[in-house]
Amino acid sequence: SKLDFFIYSTSVNMSGRSHLDRIGEIISTFEDEVDLIINKGDLSEGKASTLVDIRERPYKILRQGEIVIPDSVLLNLS
């Protein structure tokens, strides 16, 4: 299925920039860009999320983060 909207998660950031973990920074950066921000407060410092582009096959890792996904795993899913 296809999404016609973006999903933002705990390690939100603008493309090419480091992830944001302080709620004030997240709100000021995205308040005019998204319809909903769930405020769980400041996030613990750690690695950013792993991002995978699944719009086309073969799937492509955009950013390795806390969960490391080897390319070989993505090839088996494609």
C-alpha positions as CSV (number, residue, x, y, z in Angstrom):
1,S,0.0,0.0,0.0
2,K,1.0,3.6,-0.5
3,L,1.1,6.4,2.1
4,D,0.3,9.9,1.0
5,F,1.9,11.4,4.1
6,F,5.1,11.4,6.1
7,I,5.6,9.4,9.3
8,Y,7.8,11.0,11.9
9,S,9.1,9.1,14.9
10,T,11.3,9.5,18.0
11,S,14.5,10.4,16.1
12,V,13.0,13.1,13.9
13,N,15.2,15.3,11.8
14,M,15.3,17.3,8.6
15,S,17.0,15.4,5.8
16,G,20.7,15.6,6.1
17,R,20.7,17.0,9.6
18,S,21.3,15.3,12.9
19,H,18.4,13.9,14.8
20,L,16.6,16.0,17.4
21,D,16.0,14.7,20.9
22,R,14.7,17.8,22.7
23,I,11.0,18.4,22.4
24,G,11.4,22.2,22.1
25,E,13.6,21.7,19.1
26,I,11.2,19.2,17.6
27,I,8.2,21.5,18.0
28,S,10.0,24.6,16.7
29,T,11.4,22.7,13.7
30,F,8.2,20.8,12.7
31,E,5.2,22.7,14.1
32,D,4.4,24.3,10.7
33,E,5.2,21.1,8.7
34,V,3.2,18.3,10.4
35,D,-0.4,18.0,11.7
36,L,0.5,16.1,14.9
37,I,3.5,16.0,17.3
38,I,3.1,13.7,20.3
39,N,5.0,15.2,23.2
40,K,6.7,12.6,25.3
41,G,9.2,15.1,26.6
42,D,12.9,15.1,25.9
43,L,14.2,11.8,24.5
44,S,17.2,10.0,26.0
45,E,20.3,10.6,24.1
46,G,21.2,7.7,21.9
47,K,21.5,6.5,18.4
48,A,19.0,7.6,15.8
49,S,16.4,5.3,14.3
50,T,17.3,3.1,11.4
51,L,15.5,4.3,8.3
52,V,14.6,2.1,5.4
53,D,13.0,3.3,2.1
54,I,10.5,0.7,1.1
55,R,8.9,2.7,-1.7
56,E,10.7,0.6,-4.4
57,R,12.4,-2.7,-4.5
58,P,15.1,-3.5,-3.7
59,Y,14.6,-1.7,-0.4
60,K,17.3,0.8,0.6
61,I,18.8,1.7,3.9
62,L,18.7,5.4,4.3
63,R,20.3,5.5,7.7
64,Q,21.7,2.8,10.0
65,G,20.8,3.5,13.6
66,E,20.1,1.7,16.8
67,I,18.9,-1.4,14.9
68,V,21.5,-2.5,12.3
69,I,20.0,-4.1,9.2
70,P,22.5,-5.8,6.9
71,D,21.9,-5.2,3.1
72,S,21.6,-9.0,2.7
73,V,18.4,-9.0,4.8
74,L,16.8,-6.3,2.6
75,L,17.7,-8.3,-0.5
76,N,15.9,-11.3,0.8
77,L,12.7,-9.2,1.5
78,S,12.7,-7.7,-2.0
